[in-house]
């Protein structure tokens, strides 16, 4: 059999109240978009053995408060056997 796991997160985390930070600044290390996909296939010839591949993507995010520079997003590919 083959199985698949798909996930997505949309985060809108920002400063809503503060006396020293600009309002609406995005929180540190909080990407707005994050997604993953994982597919696994069990081998019928070898019970209990399977192979899989997955992709994990994270959008850009702020590095500090107040927001003065951004950490770029990235995509990672994983495999298993």
N, C-alpha and C positions, 0 to 999 in steps of 0.2 A: 504494500500500500504506500501511497504518497500522502504526506501531510504538509500543510502550509500554515504559517502564522504571519499575519500582517498587523502592523500597528502604526498609529499616527498620533502625534500630540501637537496641539496648537496652544501655545502659552502666551498670555498677555499679562506678564508680571511687570509692574511699574511702580514707581514711587507715587503714592496717592496723598500722603501727608508727611511733612517733615519741616523742620525750621531751618535746616542748613543745605539741603539738597534740592536741586531743581525738580519741580513736580513733573510727572510723566516720563522721567528718565527710566530706562529699562533696568531691571535688577541685574546684578553682575552674574555672568556665566549662565544666563537663562536664554537659550535659543528660542526664537518664536516658533520654528518648525523643527520637528524631529520625526523620523519615520524608519521603519525596518521591515524587512521581508525575509523569512526563513523557509526554505523548502527542504524536506527530508524524504528520502525514498528508501524503504526497507527492501533488502535483496531477498527474493524468494528462494534462491539457491542456497543461501546461508542464513538460517533462522537467527534472529537477534542481531544481525549485522545490517547497517544502513549507511548511506552517504547523504550529505547535505551541503547546502550552500546558502549563505545569507548575505544581505546587504543592509548596512546601517548608515543612515545619513543624518547629520546634525547641521542646522543652519548657523549663520554667524551670530555672535553674541557679544555683549558689551564686556569689557575687561575691568572697568572700575566705575565707581560713582564719585563725582558726576561723570556722565558718559563722555569721555574724550577720545577713546580709541576702541576699536572693535577687533575681536578675535575671529578670523575667517572660519567659515563652515568647512566640513570635511565629509567624505564618504569612505566607509571601510567595508571590505569584502572578507567574509569568513568562510571556511570550509571545514567539514568534519567527515570522518570515516570510522 
